Structure formats: C-alpha cells, structure tokens
Amino acid sequence: MKVTKTVIMITVLSEGVSPLEFKDLQDLQYMMDQGNEIGQCRVVSTEVLSDPRRIVGELLSIGNDGTFFDQV
C-alpha cells in the first residue's frame, strides 16, 4: 500500500497581540477572507510513503492509533 503525505503551511497575519481563536479550518478560511486577518496557504512538501512502519509512525504523529489505513 502507498499513502501520500502532504504538508500544508498556513500563515496568518492579524492585528493586535491576541492569539487567533478559531474552531476549524473553515472558520480560519472565513477569517482570512471576510474578517480582519489576512493569510496564505501553501503546500510545503508532498511525498509517497510505502513502508508500513513509516505509515504507522506518521499516523501516530497526527494523533491516530496507527490503524486508519488497515481498513483498506
């Protein structure tokens, strides 16, 4: 099995010193499009993972239990 890993970076500029508060990426996108923030999203890297141990490691690093792709 092969899995593609894509890393996306989001940069947001907002007025003031308070940290951004948003519920999800859709909320953040609205803030950048309609709110007082401006931002940019860009793909930082893309790689194909084929080693099952690496796939499990990547799943664990994002908070999964490592079994997400076992259903395939």
CHARMM-style PDB file with segment names, atoms N, HN, CA, C and O in Angstrom:
ATOM      1  N   MET     1       0.848  -1.170   0.000  1.00  0.00      PROA
ATOM      2  CA  MET     1       0.000   0.000   0.000  1.00  0.00      PROA
ATOM      3  C   MET     1       0.893   1.234   0.000  1.00  0.00      PROA
ATOM      4  O   MET     1       1.979   1.241   0.581  1.00  0.00      PROA
ATOM      5  N   LYS     2       0.407   2.273  -0.666  1.00  0.00      PROA
ATOM      6  HN  LYS     2      -0.474   2.267  -1.138  1.00  0.00      PROA
ATOM      7  CA  LYS     2       1.117   3.548  -0.659  1.00  0.00      PROA
ATOM      8  C   LYS     2       0.173   4.620  -0.128  1.00  0.00      PROA
ATOM      9  O   LYS     2      -1.031   4.595  -0.386  1.00  0.00      PROA
ATOM     10  N   VAL     3       0.739   5.550   0.612  1.00  0.00      PROA
ATOM     11  HN  VAL     3       1.717   5.570   0.822  1.00  0.00      PROA
ATOM     12  CA  VAL     3      -0.008   6.669   1.194  1.00  0.00      PROA
ATOM     13  C   VAL     3       0.742   7.935   0.829  1.00  0.00      PROA
ATOM     14  O   VAL     3       1.970   7.971   0.907  1.00  0.00      PROA
ATOM     15  N   THR     4       0.026   8.968   0.434  1.00  0.00      PROA
ATOM     16  HN  THR     4      -0.972   8.938   0.370  1.00  0.00      PROA
ATOM     17  CA  THR     4       0.661  10.246   0.134  1.00  0.00      PROA
ATOM     18  C   THR     4       0.548  11.162   1.344  1.00  0.00      PROA
ATOM     19  O   THR     4      -0.537  11.356   1.892  1.00  0.00      PROA
ATOM     20  N   LYS     5       1.678  11.719   1.751  1.00  0.00      PROA
ATOM     21  HN  LYS     5       2.559  11.560   1.306  1.00  0.00      PROA
ATOM     22  CA  LYS     5       1.723  12.678   2.854  1.00  0.00      PROA
ATOM     23  C   LYS     5       1.939  14.067   2.255  1.00  0.00      PROA
ATOM     24  O   LYS     5       2.901  14.294   1.521  1.00  0.00      PROA
ATOM     25  N   THR     6       1.037  14.990   2.576  1.00  0.00      PROA
ATOM     26  HN  THR     6       0.256  14.805   3.173  1.00  0.00      PROA
ATOM     27  CA  THR     6       1.152  16.371   2.119  1.00  0.00      PROA
ATOM     28  C   THR     6       1.182  17.279   3.340  1.00  0.00      PROA
ATOM     29  O   THR     6       0.308  17.200   4.203  1.00  0.00      PROA
ATOM     30  N   VAL     7       2.182  18.132   3.409  1.00  0.00      PROA
ATOM     31  HN  VAL     7       2.893  18.196   2.709  1.00  0.00      PROA
ATOM     32  CA  VAL     7       2.312  19.100   4.500  1.00  0.00      PROA
ATOM     33  C   VAL     7       1.928  20.460   3.945  1.00  0.00      PROA
ATOM     34  O   VAL     7       2.474  20.908   2.937  1.00  0.00      PROA
ATOM     35  N   ILE     8       0.981  21.115   4.614  1.00  0.00      PROA
ATOM     36  HN  ILE     8       0.538  20.752   5.433  1.00  0.00      PROA
ATOM     37  CA  ILE     8       0.478  22.417   4.198  1.00  0.00      PROA
ATOM     38  C   ILE     8       0.781  23.419   5.295  1.00  0.00      PROA
ATOM     39  O   ILE     8       0.535  23.156   6.472  1.00  0.00      PROA
ATOM     40  N   MET     9       1.316  24.570   4.909  1.00  0.00      PROA
ATOM     41  HN  MET     9       1.516  24.784   3.953  1.00  0.00      PROA
ATOM     42  CA  MET     9       1.605  25.615   5.880  1.00  0.00      PROA
ATOM     43  C   MET     9       0.598  26.752   5.689  1.00  0.00      PROA
ATOM     44  O   MET     9       0.332  27.181   4.566  1.00  0.00      PROA
ATOM     45  N   ILE    10       0.052  27.224   6.793  1.00  0.00      PROA
ATOM     46  HN  ILE    10       0.268  26.876   7.705  1.00  0.00      PROA
ATOM     47  CA  ILE    10      -0.875  28.352   6.783  1.00  0.00      PROA
ATOM     48  C   ILE    10      -0.229  29.484   7.558  1.00  0.00      PROA
ATOM     49  O   ILE    10       0.135  29.321   8.723  1.00  0.00      PROA
ATOM     50  N   THR    11      -0.090  30.624   6.915  1.00  0.00      PROA
ATOM     51  HN  THR    11      -0.386  30.757   5.969  1.00  0.00      PROA
ATOM     52  CA  THR    11       0.449  31.815   7.560  1.00  0.00      PROA
ATOM     53  C   THR    11      -0.676  32.835   7.667  1.00  0.00      PROA
ATOM     54  O   THR    11      -1.325  33.158   6.672  1.00  0.00      PROA
ATOM     55  N   VAL    12      -0.907  33.344   8.881  1.00  0.00      PROA
ATOM     56  HN  VAL    12      -0.379  33.082   9.690  1.00  0.00      PROA
ATOM     57  CA  VAL    12      -1.977  34.305   9.116  1.00  0.00      PROA
ATOM     58  C   VAL    12      -1.399  35.526   9.816  1.00  0.00      PROA
ATOM     59  O   VAL    12      -0.665  35.400  10.796  1.00  0.00      PROA
ATOM     60  N   LEU    13      -1.733  36.705   9.310  1.00  0.00      PROA
ATOM     61  HN  LEU    13      -2.329  36.807   8.514  1.00  0.00      PROA
ATOM     62  CA  LEU    13      -1.379  37.958   9.963  1.00  0.00      PROA
ATOM     63  C   LEU    13      -2.653  38.574  10.505  1.00  0.00      PROA
ATOM     64  O   LEU    13      -3.650  38.691   9.793  1.00  0.00      PROA
ATOM     65  N   SER    14      -2.615  38.969  11.774  1.00  0.00      PROA
ATOM     66  HN  SER    14      -1.805  38.874  12.353  1.00  0.00      PROA
ATOM     67  CA  SER    14      -3.780  39.598  12.383  1.00  0.00      PROA
ATOM     68  C   SER    14      -3.316  40.776  13.230  1.00  0.00      PROA
ATOM     69  O   SER    14      -2.220  40.767  13.791  1.00  0.00      PROA
ATOM     70  N   GLU    15      -4.168  41.780  13.309  1.00  0.00      PROA
ATOM     71  HN  GLU    15      -5.058  41.787  12.854  1.00  0.00      PROA
ATOM     72  CA  GLU    15      -3.838  42.976  14.073  1.00  0.00      PROA
ATOM     73  C   GLU    15      -3.915  42.677  15.566  1.00  0.00      PROA
ATOM     74  O   GLU    15      -4.807  41.954  16.011  1.00  0.00      PROA
ATOM     75  N   GLY    16      -2.992  43.227  16.335  1.00  0.00      PROA
ATOM     76  HN  GLY    16      -2.267  43.814  15.974  1.00  0.00      PROA
ATOM     77  CA  GLY    16      -3.001  43.039  17.778  1.00  0.00      PROA
ATOM     78  C   GLY    16      -2.069  41.932  18.215  1.00  0.00      PROA
ATOM     79  O   GLY    16      -1.316  41.373  17.418  1.00  0.00      PROA
ATOM     80  N   VAL    17      -2.135  41.632  19.489  1.00  0.00      PROA
ATOM     81  HN  VAL    17      -2.747  42.087  20.136  1.00  0.00      PROA
ATOM     82  CA  VAL    17      -1.234  40.636  20.059  1.00  0.00      PROA
ATOM     83  C   VAL    17      -1.953  39.396  20.582  1.00  0.00      PROA
ATOM     84  O   VAL    17      -1.306  38.479  21.089  1.00  0.00      PROA
ATOM     85  N   SER    18      -3.268  39.353  20.467  1.00  0.00      PROA
ATOM     86  HN  SER    18      -3.794  40.097  20.055  1.00  0.00      PROA
ATOM     87  CA  SER    18      -4.028  38.195  20.943  1.00  0.00      PROA
ATOM     88  C   SER    18      -3.854  37.023  19.988  1.00  0.00      PROA
ATOM     89  O   SER    18      -3.821  37.222  18.774  1.00  0.00      PROA
ATOM     90  N   PRO    19      -3.741  35.808  20.512  1.00  0.00      PROA
ATOM     91  CA  PRO    19      -3.641  34.645  19.629  1.00  0.00      PROA
ATOM     92  C   PRO    19      -4.956  34.435  18.876  1.00  0.00      PROA
ATOM     93  O   PRO    19      -6.029  34.781  19.370  1.00  0.00      PROA
ATOM     94  N   LEU    20      -4.857  33.870  17.689  1.00  0.00      PROA
ATOM     95  HN  LEU    20      -3.985  33.588  17.287  1.00  0.00      PROA
ATOM     96  CA  LEU    20      -6.055  33.572  16.897  1.00  0.00      PROA
ATOM     97  C   LEU    20      -6.916  32.540  17.614  1.00  0.00      PROA
ATOM     98  O   LEU    20      -6.405  31.606  18.231  1.00  0.00      PROA
ATOM     99  N   GLU    21      -8.221  32.722  17.524  1.00  0.00      PROA
ATOM    100  HN  GLU    21      -8.636  33.481  17.023  1.00  0.00      PROA
ATOM    101  CA  GLU    21      -9.155  31.736  18.058  1.00  0.00      PROA
ATOM    102  C   GLU    21     -10.085  31.322  16.934  1.00  0.00      PROA
ATOM    103  O   GLU    21     -10.847  32.136  16.413  1.00  0.00      PROA
ATOM    104  N   PHE    22     -10.017  30.052  16.565  1.00  0.00      PROA
ATOM    105  HN  PHE    22      -9.398  29.391  16.988  1.00  0.00      PROA
ATOM    106  CA  PHE    22     -10.889  29.531  15.522  1.00  0.00      PROA
ATOM    107  C   PHE    22     -11.219  28.083  15.832  1.00  0.00      PROA
ATOM    108  O   PHE    22     -10.462  27.394  16.516  1.00  0.00      PROA
ATOM    109  N   LYS    23     -12.363  27.624  15.319  1.00  0.00      PROA
ATOM    110  HN  LYS    23     -12.978  28.184  14.764  1.00  0.00      PROA
ATOM    111  CA  LYS    23     -12.844  26.282  15.619  1.00  0.00      PROA
ATOM    112  C   LYS    23     -12.282  25.230  14.672  1.00  0.00      PROA
ATOM    113  O   LYS    23     -11.975  24.112  15.085  1.00  0.00      PROA
ATOM    114  N   ASP    24     -12.150  25.591  13.409  1.00  0.00      PROA
ATOM    115  HN  ASP    24     -12.400  26.499  13.073  1.00  0.00      PROA
ATOM    116  CA  ASP    24     -11.701  24.634  12.402  1.00  0.00      PROA
ATOM    117  C   ASP    24     -11.128  25.396  11.212  1.00  0.00      PROA
ATOM    118  O   ASP    24     -11.108  26.627  11.211  1.00  0.00      PROA
ATOM    119  N   LEU    25     -10.664  24.669  10.204  1.00  0.00      PROA
ATOM    120  HN  LEU    25     -10.680  23.669  10.205  1.00  0.00      PROA
ATOM    121  CA  LEU    25     -10.057  25.326   9.048  1.00  0.00      PROA
ATOM    122  C   LEU    25     -11.060  26.165   8.252  1.00  0.00      PROA
ATOM    123  O   LEU    25     -10.684  27.180   7.666  1.00  0.00      PROA
ATOM    124  N   GLN    26     -12.314  25.758   8.227  1.00  0.00      PROA
ATOM    125  HN  GLN    26     -12.619  24.933   8.703  1.00  0.00      PROA
ATOM    126  CA  GLN    26     -13.335  26.543   7.538  1.00  0.00      PROA
ATOM    127  C   GLN    26     -13.504  27.898   8.232  1.00  0.00      PROA
ATOM    128  O   GLN    26     -13.633  28.924   7.564  1.00  0.00      PROA
ATOM    129  N   ASP    27     -13.505  27.906   9.545  1.00  0.00      PROA
ATOM    130  HN  ASP    27     -13.400  27.072  10.088  1.00  0.00      PROA
ATOM    131  CA  ASP    27     -13.597  29.138  10.323  1.00  0.00      PROA
ATOM    132  C   ASP    27     -12.377  30.024  10.058  1.00  0.00      PROA
ATOM    133  O   ASP    27     -12.515  31.235   9.886  1.00  0.00      PROA
ATOM    134  N   LEU    28     -11.208  29.434  10.025  1.00  0.00      PROA
ATOM    135  HN  LEU    28     -11.096  28.450  10.165  1.00  0.00      PROA
ATOM    136  CA  LEU    28      -9.987  30.180   9.747  1.00  0.00      PROA
ATOM    137  C   LEU    28     -10.024  30.772   8.341  1.00  0.00      PROA
ATOM    138  O   LEU    28      -9.633  31.921   8.138  1.00  0.00      PROA
ATOM    139  N   GLN    29     -10.491  29.995   7.378  1.00  0.00      PROA
ATOM    140  HN  GLN    29     -10.809  29.061   7.542  1.00  0.00      PROA
ATOM    141  CA  GLN    29     -10.600  30.499   5.997  1.00  0.00      PROA
ATOM    142  C   GLN    29     -11.545  31.690   5.934  1.00  0.00      PROA
ATOM    143  O   GLN    29     -11.255  32.670   5.248  1.00  0.00      PROA
ATOM    144  N   TYR    30     -12.669  31.623   6.638  1.00  0.00      PROA
ATOM    145  HN  TYR    30     -12.905  30.827   7.195  1.00  0.00      PROA
ATOM    146  CA  TYR    30     -13.612  32.743   6.673  1.00  0.00      PROA
ATOM    147  C   TYR    30     -12.933  33.981   7.273  1.00  0.00      PROA
ATOM    148  O   TYR    30     -13.093  35.091   6.764  1.00  0.00      PROA
ATOM    149  N   MET    31     -12.182  33.783   8.346  1.00  0.00      PROA
ATOM    150  HN  MET    31     -12.052  32.882   8.759  1.00  0.00      PROA
ATOM    151  CA  MET    31     -11.498  34.912   8.980  1.00  0.00      PROA
ATOM    152  C   MET    31     -10.525  35.578   8.005  1.00  0.00      PROA
ATOM    153  O   MET    31     -10.403  36.803   7.984  1.00  0.00      PROA
ATOM    154  N   MET    32      -9.833  34.767   7.199  1.00  0.00      PROA
ATOM    155  HN  MET    32      -9.932  33.772   7.216  1.00  0.00      PROA
ATOM    156  CA  MET    32      -8.872  35.324   6.242  1.00  0.00      PROA
ATOM    157  C   MET    32      -9.576  35.991   5.060  1.00  0.00      PROA
ATOM    158  O   MET    32      -9.072  36.975   4.518  1.00  0.00      PROA
ATOM    159  N   ASP    33     -10.743  35.461   4.655  1.00  0.00      PROA
ATOM    160  HN  ASP    33     -11.152  34.662   5.096  1.00  0.00      PROA
ATOM    161  CA  ASP    33     -11.462  36.016   3.506  1.00  0.00      PROA
ATOM    162  C   ASP    33     -12.350  37.200   3.872  1.00  0.00      PROA
ATOM    163  O   ASP    33     -12.426  38.175   3.124  1.00  0.00      PROA
ATOM    164  N   GLN    34     -13.027  37.117   5.026  1.00  0.00      PROA
ATOM    165  HN  GLN    34     -12.966  36.325   5.633  1.00  0.00      PROA
ATOM    166  CA  GLN    34     -14.039  38.111   5.384  1.00  0.00      PROA
ATOM    167  C   GLN    34     -13.714  38.902   6.646  1.00  0.00      PROA
ATOM    168  O   GLN    34     -14.316  39.947   6.889  1.00  0.00      PROA
ATOM    169  N   GLY    35     -12.787  38.428   7.435  1.00  0.00      PROA
ATOM    170  HN  GLY    35     -12.298  37.579   7.238  1.00  0.00      PROA
ATOM    171  CA  GLY    35     -12.505  39.058   8.722  1.00  0.00      PROA
ATOM    172  C   GLY    35     -11.370  40.057   8.660  1.00  0.00      PROA
ATOM    173  O   GLY    35     -11.078  40.623   7.607  1.00  0.00      PROA
ATOM    174  N   ASN    36     -10.739  40.265   9.794  1.00  0.00      PROA
ATOM    175  HN  ASN    36     -10.976  39.805  10.649  1.00  0.00      PROA
ATOM    176  CA  ASN    36      -9.666  41.249   9.905  1.00  0.00      PROA
ATOM    177  C   ASN    36      -8.284  40.613   9.780  1.00  0.00      PROA
ATOM    178  O   ASN    36      -7.277  41.246  10.097  1.00  0.00      PROA
ATOM    179  N   GLU    37      -8.233  39.385   9.327  1.00  0.00      PROA
ATOM    180  HN  GLU    37      -9.051  38.871   9.069  1.00  0.00      PROA
ATOM    181  CA  GLU    37      -6.972  38.685   9.161  1.00  0.00      PROA
ATOM    182  C   GLU    37      -6.672  38.515   7.671  1.00  0.00      PROA
ATOM    183  O   GLU    37      -7.570  38.558   6.830  1.00  0.00      PROA
ATOM    184  N   ILE    38      -5.421  38.327   7.377  1.00  0.00      PROA
ATOM    185  HN  ILE    38      -4.692  38.292   8.060  1.00  0.00      PROA
ATOM    186  CA  ILE    38      -5.018  38.009   6.010  1.00  0.00      PROA
ATOM    187  C   ILE    38      -4.089  36.820   6.092  1.00  0.00      PROA
ATOM    188  O   ILE    38      -3.303  36.708   7.034  1.00  0.00      PROA
ATOM    189  N   GLY    39      -4.167  35.939   5.126  1.00  0.00      PROA
ATOM    190  HN  GLY    39      -4.805  36.030   4.361  1.00  0.00      PROA
ATOM    191  CA  GLY    39      -3.329  34.754   5.209  1.00  0.00      PROA
ATOM    192  C   GLY    39      -3.095  34.097   3.876  1.00  0.00      PROA
ATOM    193  O   GLY    39      -3.612  34.511   2.839  1.00  0.00      PROA
ATOM    194  N   GLN    40      -2.295  33.055   3.946  1.00  0.00      PROA
ATOM    195  HN  GLN    40      -1.876  32.719   4.789  1.00  0.00      PROA
ATOM    196  CA  GLN    40      -1.926  32.308   2.757  1.00  0.00      PROA
ATOM    197  C   GLN    40      -1.735  30.843   3.137  1.00  0.00      PROA
ATOM    198  O   GLN    40      -1.196  30.532   4.200  1.00  0.00      PROA
ATOM    199  N   CYS    41      -2.177  29.957   2.269  1.00  0.00      PROA
ATOM    200  HN  CYS    41      -2.615  30.209   1.406  1.00  0.00      PROA
ATOM    201  CA  CYS    41      -1.949  28.526   2.436  1.00  0.00      PROA
ATOM    202  C   CYS    41      -1.060  28.071   1.286  1.00  0.00      PROA
ATOM    203  O   CYS    41      -1.261  28.469   0.138  1.00  0.00      PROA
ATOM    204  N   ARG    42      -0.069  27.229   1.606  1.00  0.00      PROA
ATOM    205  HN  ARG    42       0.094  26.906   2.538  1.00  0.00      PROA
ATOM    206  CA  ARG    42       0.764  26.686   0.532  1.00  0.00      PROA
ATOM    207  C   ARG    42       1.245  25.296   0.898  1.00  0.00      PROA
ATOM    208  O   ARG    42       1.442  24.974   2.070  1.00  0.00      PROA
ATOM    209  N   VAL    43       1.428  24.487  -0.120  1.00  0.00      PROA
ATOM    210  HN  VAL    43       1.268  24.748  -1.072  1.00  0.00      PROA
ATOM    211  CA  VAL    43       1.956  23.139   0.072  1.00  0.00      PROA
ATOM    212  C   VAL    43       3.454  23.255   0.304  1.00  0.00      PROA
ATOM    213  O   VAL    43       4.176  23.842  -0.502  1.00  0.00      PROA
ATOM    214  N   VAL    44       3.913  22.690   1.411  1.00  0.00      PROA
ATOM    215  HN  VAL    44       3.327  22.212   2.065  1.00  0.00      PROA
ATOM    216  CA  VAL    44       5.326  22.719   1.762  1.00  0.00      PROA
ATOM    217  C   VAL    44       6.037  21.495   1.181  1.00  0.00      PROA
ATOM    218  O   VAL    44       7.143  21.603   0.652  1.00  0.00      PROA
ATOM    219  N   SER    45       5.392  20.334   1.284  1.00  0.00      PROA
ATOM    220  HN  SER    45       4.493  20.246   1.713  1.00  0.00      PROA
ATOM    221  CA  SER    45       6.019  19.121   0.756  1.00  0.00      PROA
ATOM    222  C   SER    45       4.963  18.053   0.484  1.00  0.00      PROA
ATOM    223  O   SER    45       3.883  18.046   1.076  1.00  0.00      PROA
ATOM    224  N   THR    46       5.306  17.170  -0.414  1.00  0.00      PROA
ATOM    225  HN  THR    46       6.183  17.176  -0.895  1.00  0.00      PROA
ATOM    226  CA  THR    46       4.474  16.009  -0.719  1.00  0.00      PROA
ATOM    227  C   THR    46       5.411  14.823  -0.929  1.00  0.00      PROA
ATOM    228  O   THR    46       6.410  14.923  -1.641  1.00  0.00      PROA
ATOM    229  N   GLU    47       5.078  13.713  -0.304  1.00  0.00      PROA
ATOM    230  HN  GLU    47       4.267  13.632   0.275  1.00  0.00      PROA
ATOM    231  CA  GLU    47       5.886  12.510  -0.500  1.00  0.00      PROA
ATOM    232  C   GLU    47       5.002  11.271  -0.427  1.00  0.00      PROA
ATOM    233  O   GLU    47       3.984  11.251   0.266  1.00  0.00      PROA
ATOM    234  N   VAL    48       5.408  10.252  -1.147  1.00  0.00      PROA
ATOM    235  HN  VAL    48       6.235  10.268  -1.709  1.00  0.00      PROA
ATOM    236  CA  VAL    48       4.691   8.981  -1.129  1.00  0.00      PROA
ATOM    237  C   VAL    48       5.366   8.076  -0.101  1.00  0.00      PROA
ATOM    238  O   VAL    48       6.581   7.881  -0.122  1.00  0.00      PROA
ATOM    239  N   LEU    49       4.554   7.533   0.790  1.00  0.00      PROA
ATOM    240  HN  LEU    49       3.567   7.691   0.807  1.00  0.00      PROA
ATOM    241  CA  LEU    49       5.039   6.613   1.823  1.00  0.00      PROA
ATOM    242  C   LEU    49       4.633   5.200   1.433  1.00  0.00      PROA
ATOM    243  O   LEU    49       3.465   4.941   1.140  1.00  0.00      PROA
ATOM    244  N   SER    50       5.598   4.286   1.429  1.00  0.00      PROA
ATOM    245  HN  SER    50       6.546   4.496   1.667  1.00  0.00      PROA
ATOM    246  CA  SER    50       5.263   2.898   1.095  1.00  0.00      PROA
ATOM    247  C   SER    50       5.666   1.912   2.189  1.00  0.00      PROA
ATOM    248  O   SER    50       5.193   0.776   2.201  1.00  0.00      PROA
ATOM    249  N   ASP    51       6.530   2.334   3.101  1.00  0.00      PROA
ATOM    250  HN  ASP    51       6.915   3.257   3.091  1.00  0.00      PROA
ATOM    251  CA  ASP    51       6.943   1.471   4.212  1.00  0.00      PROA
ATOM    252  C   ASP    51       5.833   1.467   5.267  1.00  0.00      PROA
ATOM    253  O   ASP    51       5.525   2.516   5.834  1.00  0.00      PROA
ATOM    254  N   PRO    52       5.228   0.308   5.540  1.00  0.00      PROA
ATOM    255  CA  PRO    52       4.133   0.243   6.510  1.00  0.00      PROA
ATOM    256  C   PRO    52       4.496   0.814   7.882  1.00  0.00      PROA
ATOM    257  O   PRO    52       3.655   1.430   8.537  1.00  0.00      PROA
ATOM    258  N   ARG    53       5.737   0.614   8.319  1.00  0.00      PROA
ATOM    259  HN  ARG    53       6.420   0.113   7.787  1.00  0.00      PROA
ATOM    260  CA  ARG    53       6.147   1.159   9.630  1.00  0.00      PROA
ATOM    261  C   ARG    53       6.161   2.684   9.603  1.00  0.00      PROA
ATOM    262  O   ARG    53       5.798   3.333  10.584  1.00  0.00      PROA
ATOM    263  N   ARG    54       6.575   3.240   8.490  1.00  0.00      PROA
ATOM    264  HN  ARG    54       6.870   2.712   7.693  1.00  0.00      PROA
ATOM    265  CA  ARG    54       6.584   4.709   8.356  1.00  0.00      PROA
ATOM    266  C   ARG    54       5.149   5.249   8.341  1.00  0.00      PROA
ATOM    267  O   ARG    54       4.862   6.280   8.948  1.00  0.00      PROA
ATOM    268  N   ILE    55       4.261   4.548   7.648  1.00  0.00      PROA
ATOM    269  HN  ILE    55       4.494   3.710   7.155  1.00  0.00      PROA
ATOM    270  CA  ILE    55       2.853   4.963   7.601  1.00  0.00      PROA
ATOM    271  C   ILE    55       2.257   4.959   9.005  1.00  0.00      PROA
ATOM    272  O   ILE    55       1.592   5.915   9.405  1.00  0.00      PROA
ATOM    273  N   VAL    56       2.498   3.879   9.756  1.00  0.00      PROA
ATOM    274  HN  VAL    56       3.038   3.102   9.431  1.00  0.00      PROA
ATOM    275  CA  VAL    56       2.001   3.807  11.140  1.00  0.00      PROA
ATOM    276  C   VAL    56       2.600   4.944  11.966  1.00  0.00      PROA
ATOM    277  O   VAL    56       1.887   5.582  12.740  1.00  0.00      PROA
ATOM    278  N   GLY    57       3.894   5.204  11.813  1.00  0.00      PROA
ATOM    279  HN  GLY    57       4.473   4.685  11.185  1.00  0.00      PROA
ATOM    280  CA  GLY    57       4.545   6.290  12.547  1.00  0.00      PROA
ATOM    281  C   GLY    57       3.937   7.642  12.235  1.00  0.00      PROA
ATOM    282  O   GLY    57       3.742   8.459  13.134  1.00  0.00      PROA
ATOM    283  N   GLU    58       3.636   7.885  10.975  1.00  0.00      PROA
ATOM    284  HN  GLU    58       3.794   7.222  10.244  1.00  0.00      PROA
ATOM    285  CA  GLU    58       3.009   9.159  10.584  1.00  0.00      PROA
ATOM    286  C   GLU    58       1.597   9.263  11.166  1.00  0.00      PROA
ATOM    287  O   GLU    58       1.192  10.330  11.625  1.00  0.00      PROA
ATOM    288  N   LEU    59       0.853   8.160  11.146  1.00  0.00      PROA
ATOM    289  HN  LEU    59       1.183   7.293  10.773  1.00  0.00      PROA
ATOM    290  CA  LEU    59      -0.485   8.165  11.742  1.00  0.00      PROA
ATOM    291  C   LEU    59      -0.413   8.473  13.233  1.00  0.00      PROA
ATOM    292  O   LEU    59      -1.193   9.276  13.746  1.00  0.00      PROA
ATOM    293  N   LEU    60       0.518   7.837  13.919  1.00  0.00      PROA
ATOM    294  HN  LEU    60       1.151   7.185  13.502  1.00  0.00      PROA
ATOM    295  CA  LEU    60       0.673   8.096  15.351  1.00  0.00      PROA
ATOM    296  C   LEU    60       1.048   9.550  15.616  1.00  0.00      PROA
ATOM    297  O   LEU    60       0.604  10.132  16.605  1.00  0.00      PROA
ATOM    298  N   SER    61       1.862  10.141  14.740  1.00  0.00      PROA
ATOM    299  HN  SER    61       2.223   9.668  13.936  1.00  0.00      PROA
ATOM    300  CA  SER    61       2.311  11.521  14.954  1.00  0.00      PROA
ATOM    301  C   SER    61       1.187  12.538  14.806  1.00  0.00      PROA
ATOM    302  O   SER    61       1.298  13.657  15.308  1.00  0.00      PROA
ATOM    303  N   ILE    62       0.102  12.164  14.121  1.00  0.00      PROA
ATOM    304  HN  ILE    62       0.012  11.256  13.713  1.00  0.00      PROA
ATOM    305  CA  ILE    62      -1.030  13.090  13.999  1.00  0.00      PROA
ATOM    306  C   ILE    62      -2.185  12.725  14.932  1.00  0.00      PROA
ATOM    307  O   ILE    62      -3.288  13.256  14.806  1.00  0.00      PROA
ATOM    308  N   GLY    63      -1.920  11.820  15.861  1.00  0.00      PROA
ATOM    309  HN  GLY    63      -1.024  11.388  15.964  1.00  0.00      PROA
ATOM    310  CA  GLY    63      -2.919  11.505  16.879  1.00  0.00      PROA
ATOM    311  C   GLY    63      -3.814  10.321  16.582  1.00  0.00      PROA
ATOM    312  O   GLY    63      -4.742  10.052  17.344  1.00  0.00      PROA
ATOM    313  N   ASN    64      -3.566   9.610  15.504  1.00  0.00      PROA
ATOM    314  HN  ASN    64      -2.812   9.828  14.884  1.00  0.00      PROA
ATOM    315  CA  ASN    64      -4.319   8.408  15.207  1.00  0.00      PROA
ATOM    316  C   ASN    64      -3.707   7.243  15.979  1.00  0.00      PROA
ATOM    317  O   ASN    64      -2.579   7.345  16.462  1.00  0.00      PROA
ATOM    318  N   ASP    65      -4.439   6.143  16.097  1.00  0.00      PROA
ATOM    319  HN  ASP    65      -5.355   6.061  15.705  1.00  0.00      PROA
ATOM    320  CA  ASP    65      -3.896   4.978  16.813  1.00  0.00      PROA
ATOM    321  C   ASP    65      -3.032   4.103  15.911  1.00  0.00      PROA
ATOM    322  O   ASP    65      -2.552   3.054  16.343  1.00  0.00      PROA
ATOM    323  N   GLY    66      -2.831   4.521  14.670  1.00  0.00      PROA
ATOM    324  HN  GLY    66      -3.220   5.373  14.320  1.00  0.00      PROA
ATOM    325  CA  GLY    66      -1.975   3.792  13.738  1.00  0.00      PROA
ATOM    326  C   GLY    66      -2.695   2.783  12.874  1.00  0.00      PROA
ATOM    327  O   GLY    66      -2.064   2.081  12.084  1.00  0.00      PROA
ATOM    328  N   THR    67      -4.028   2.697  13.013  1.00  0.00      PROA
ATOM    329  HN  THR    67      -4.541   3.268  13.654  1.00  0.00      PROA
ATOM    330  CA  THR    67      -4.770   1.666  12.276  1.00  0.00      PROA
ATOM    331  C   THR    67      -5.689   2.229  11.183  1.00  0.00      PROA
ATOM    332  O   THR    67      -6.454   1.473  10.585  1.00  0.00      PROA
ATOM    333  N   PHE    68      -5.630   3.526  10.914  1.00  0.00      PROA
ATOM    334  HN  PHE    68      -5.008   4.140  11.400  1.00  0.00      PROA
ATOM    335  CA  PHE    68      -6.576   4.127   9.973  1.00  0.00      PROA
ATOM    336  C   PHE    68      -6.613   3.419   8.626  1.00  0.00      PROA
ATOM    337  O   PHE    68      -7.695   3.135   8.113  1.00  0.00      PROA
ATOM    338  N   PHE    69      -5.465   3.132   8.051  1.00  0.00      PROA
ATOM    339  HN  PHE    69      -4.586   3.363   8.468  1.00  0.00      PROA
ATOM    340  CA  PHE    69      -5.427   2.524   6.724  1.00  0.00      PROA
ATOM    341  C   PHE    69      -5.565   1.009   6.748  1.00  0.00      PROA
ATOM    342  O   PHE    69      -5.528   0.383   5.689  1.00  0.00      PROA
ATOM    343  N   ASP    70      -5.720   0.403   7.906  1.00  0.00      PROA
ATOM    344  HN  ASP    70      -5.749   0.911   8.767  1.00  0.00      PROA
ATOM    345  CA  ASP    70      -5.931  -1.044   7.979  1.00  0.00      PROA
ATOM    346  C   ASP    70      -7.233  -1.466   7.346  1.00  0.00      PROA
ATOM    347  O   ASP    70      -7.406  -2.639   7.016  1.00  0.00      PROA
ATOM    348  N   GLN    71      -8.169  -0.523   7.166  1.00  0.00      PROA
ATOM    349  HN  GLN    71      -8.028   0.430   7.434  1.00  0.00      PROA
ATOM    350  CA  GLN    71      -9.459  -0.862   6.580  1.00  0.00      PROA
ATOM    351  C   GLN    71      -9.374  -1.040   5.077  1.00  0.00      PROA
ATOM    352  O   GLN    71     -10.328  -1.514   4.460  1.00  0.00      PROA
ATOM    353  N   VAL    72      -8.249  -0.670   4.471  1.00  0.00      PROA
ATOM    354  HN  VAL    72      -7.474  -0.284   4.971  1.00  0.00      PROA
ATOM    355  CA  VAL    72      -8.106  -0.774   3.011  1.00  0.00      PROA
ATOM    356  C   VAL    72      -7.663  -2.153   2.624  1.00  0.00      PROA
ATOM    357  OT1 VAL    72      -7.487  -2.436   1.439  1.00  0.00      PROA
TER     358      VAL     72
END
